[in-house]
Amino acid sequence: MAHDVIGSQSREPSAGASVIWWRNPAIRGLIAQLLVLGAVVGLGYYLVSNLLVNLEERRIRTGFGFLQQQAGFAIGESMIPFAPTDSYGRAFIAGLLNTLKVAFIGIVLATLLGIVMGISRLSTNWLVAKLASVYVEVTRNIPLLLQLFFWYTVITQLLPAVRDALEIVPGVVLSKSGLQFPAVIYEPALLPIIIVFALSVVAAFVYRSWMYKRQRETGREPKLLLPMLGIIVLPALALHLAMGMPGELDVPQFATFNYRGGSSVTPEFLALLIGLSFYTGGFIAEIVRSGILGVPWGQSEASAALGLRRGLQLRLIILPQALRIIIPPTTSNYLNLTKNSSLAVAIGYPDLVSIGNTTLNQTGQALEAIAIMMAVYLTISLLISAYMNWYNRRIALVER
């Protein structure tokens, strides 16, 4: 028996004995990753090679030289001057700016609408809560494309003609041709005022950070609204008055058939902006509601015991904690809104996809045009994700 024990012990590997390499989990994992990487690279090489061979056999031009060629088409709405004699590259830039404009304004409006409707769904007022619920259920359960068609039809068919346009406020009119509003005529004398205004905005945020630092030190809630408005408005206003009030306000005036002067947005832009904002706002409203409900009820009871009104409870106690739940899914909705703006082609708004499709049809270089559009949307999405992830880390509650 002792002999058997000694023999079994002699057959066990010593502590310093080396393990056979193919039994090492780390080495096996590295080999598996290398094999997968090699397969992906090989597949990519095969696809690219096959694509180049097919393009050469069919004598299809490749490259991005077409971006320097004359476009030959007009753009109905552009943030930069554009004429048919300009290049395809400038056309892509105009489309990109149009996409960024509707995406940025849409994100702001959808966020405000989502916050208001999300809080309204939790209101103790029966009518307010039910109206908010109807809004959320309707906007979330109707396809976005149908909503865009609906709003475009409302604007172009149900609004009055230009001659009978609705005057929302003096100088701002709404009709089938879009929204006209006053615009400031730029003059070189306005540059110092613009610079002072920009510096005032920076100073206001510095003041805000300083007051929050004092709040952490003293526990006293700072008064921010009026001081920040004063810091932003008063210096630029004083300089504007001291310089003799340079600049003029160009107010739209009705001419023979249409309004002239001022600035305007087209019915296509209005329909796309309203559709995107209402649709995405419905999803953000549910996110806000769930975020508020995710905060323990004891927080509301404790803040009420301190004598805080409901508005202060939401602003100071509930929403700061709910942001941990709200921010991640809201980021996805911001990305969806930006990508959904590509549906603008259905109602004729000249966004990036619309101009890309026109370029594709005229030049025949589908691969390059699609690659540009994909790269642009990928870049925008990554930038939005990076900013929202940074903001999420910044507001995260750190346990000490």
GIPEQUI-V928924 format. One record per backbone hydrogen bond with DSSP energy under -1.0 kcal/mol. CO is the residue of the C=O (numbers start at 1). NH is the residue of the N-H. E is the energy in kcal/mol with one decimal. If there is no record, write none. Layout:
co->(CO,CO)
nh->(NH,NH)
e->(E,E)
//
This chain:
co->(1,2,3,4,5,6,7,14,20,21,24,25,26,27,28,29,30,31,32,33,34,35,36,37,38,39,40,41,42,43,44,45,46,47,48,49,50,51,52,53,54,55,64,65,66,67,69,83,84,86,87,88,89,90,91,92,93,94,95,96,97,98,99,100,101,102,103,104,105,106,107,108,109,110,111,112,113,114,115,116,117,119,120,125,126,127,128,129,130,131,132,133,134,135,136,137,143,144,145,146,147,148,149,150,151,152,153,154,154,160,162,166,169,172,173,174,175,178,179,180,181,183,187,188,190,191,192,193,194,195,196,197,198,199,200,201,202,203,204,205,206,207,208,209,210,211,212,213,214,215,224,225,226,227,228,229,230,233,234,235,236,237,238,239,240,241,248,250,253,258,260,263,265,266,267,268,269,270,271,272,273,274,275,276,277,278,280,281,282,283,284,285,286,287,288,289,290,292,296,297,298,299,300,301,302,303,304,309,310,311,312,313,313,314,318,319,322,322,323,326,327,328,329,330,331,332,333,334,335,336,337,339,340,341,342,343,344,344,349,351,352,353,354,355,356,357,358,359,360,364,365,366,367,368,369,370,371,372,373,374,375,376,377,378,379,380,381,382,383,384,385,386,387,388,389,390,391)
nh->(5,6,7,8,9,10,11,17,23,24,28,29,30,31,32,33,34,35,36,37,38,39,40,41,42,43,44,45,46,47,48,49,50,51,52,53,54,55,56,57,58,60,67,68,69,89,88,86,72,71,91,92,93,94,95,96,97,98,99,100,101,102,103,104,105,106,107,108,109,110,111,112,113,114,115,116,117,118,119,120,121,122,123,129,130,131,132,133,134,135,136,137,138,139,140,141,147,148,149,150,151,152,153,154,155,156,157,158,159,176,165,174,172,168,180,166,178,175,265,173,263,250,190,191,194,195,196,197,198,199,200,201,202,203,204,205,206,207,208,209,210,211,212,213,214,215,216,217,218,219,228,229,230,231,232,233,234,237,238,239,240,241,242,243,245,244,185,183,260,255,253,181,179,270,271,272,273,274,275,276,277,278,279,280,281,282,284,285,286,287,288,289,290,291,292,293,294,295,299,301,302,303,304,305,306,308,307,313,314,315,316,317,318,319,322,323,325,326,327,330,331,332,333,334,335,336,337,338,339,340,341,342,343,344,345,346,347,349,351,355,356,357,358,359,360,361,362,363,364,366,369,370,371,372,373,374,375,376,377,378,379,380,381,382,383,384,385,386,387,388,389,390,391,392,393,394,395)
e->(-2.1,-2.5,-2.4,-2.5,-2.2,-1.7,-1.2,-1.4,-1.9,-1.4,-2.4,-2.4,-2.0,-2.5,-2.3,-2.1,-2.2,-2.3,-2.3,-2.6,-2.6,-2.2,-2.4,-2.6,-2.6,-2.5,-2.5,-2.6,-2.3,-2.5,-2.5,-2.5,-2.6,-2.3,-2.6,-2.3,-2.3,-2.5,-2.2,-2.5,-1.9,-2.6,-1.4,-1.7,-1.6,-2.6,-1.7,-2.4,-2.9,-3.6,-1.7,-2.4,-1.8,-2.4,-2.5,-2.5,-2.5,-2.0,-2.2,-2.7,-2.5,-2.2,-2.3,-2.7,-2.3,-1.9,-2.3,-2.0,-2.6,-2.9,-2.1,-2.3,-2.8,-2.6,-2.4,-2.3,-2.6,-2.5,-2.2,-2.2,-1.9,-1.1,-1.7,-2.4,-2.3,-2.6,-2.2,-2.0,-2.5,-2.3,-2.3,-2.6,-2.5,-2.4,-2.0,-1.0,-1.8,-2.4,-2.1,-2.3,-2.5,-2.3,-2.3,-2.5,-2.3,-2.4,-2.2,-1.2,-1.1,-1.8,-1.5,-2.8,-2.7,-1.6,-2.5,-2.7,-1.8,-2.2,-2.0,-2.0,-3.2,-3.5,-2.1,-1.5,-2.4,-2.4,-2.5,-2.4,-2.3,-2.4,-2.2,-2.0,-1.9,-2.5,-2.3,-1.8,-2.0,-2.5,-2.2,-2.3,-2.3,-2.5,-2.1,-1.9,-2.1,-2.1,-2.0,-1.4,-3.1,-2.7,-2.6,-2.4,-2.5,-2.5,-2.2,-2.8,-1.7,-2.6,-2.9,-2.3,-2.3,-2.2,-2.5,-1.9,-2.8,-1.4,-3.0,-2.0,-3.1,-2.9,-3.0,-2.9,-1.7,-2.1,-2.8,-2.3,-2.8,-2.7,-2.4,-2.6,-2.3,-2.7,-2.3,-2.5,-2.3,-1.4,-2.4,-2.2,-1.4,-1.8,-2.7,-2.5,-2.5,-2.3,-2.3,-2.3,-1.4,-1.3,-1.8,-2.1,-2.5,-2.2,-2.4,-2.1,-1.1,-2.0,-1.5,-2.6,-2.3,-2.3,-2.9,-1.9,-2.8,-2.7,-2.4,-1.8,-1.4,-2.2,-2.5,-1.8,-2.1,-1.2,-1.5,-2.1,-2.1,-2.3,-2.4,-2.1,-2.4,-3.0,-1.1,-1.6,-2.2,-1.8,-1.2,-2.1,-1.4,-1.9,-2.2,-2.2,-2.4,-2.6,-1.9,-2.5,-2.6,-2.3,-1.8,-2.6,-2.3,-1.4,-2.0,-2.7,-2.2,-2.3,-2.0,-2.7,-2.5,-2.3,-2.4,-2.4,-2.3,-2.6,-2.4,-2.4,-2.3,-2.5,-2.6,-2.5,-2.4,-2.6,-2.5,-2.1,-2.6,-2.4,-2.2,-2.0,-2.0)
//
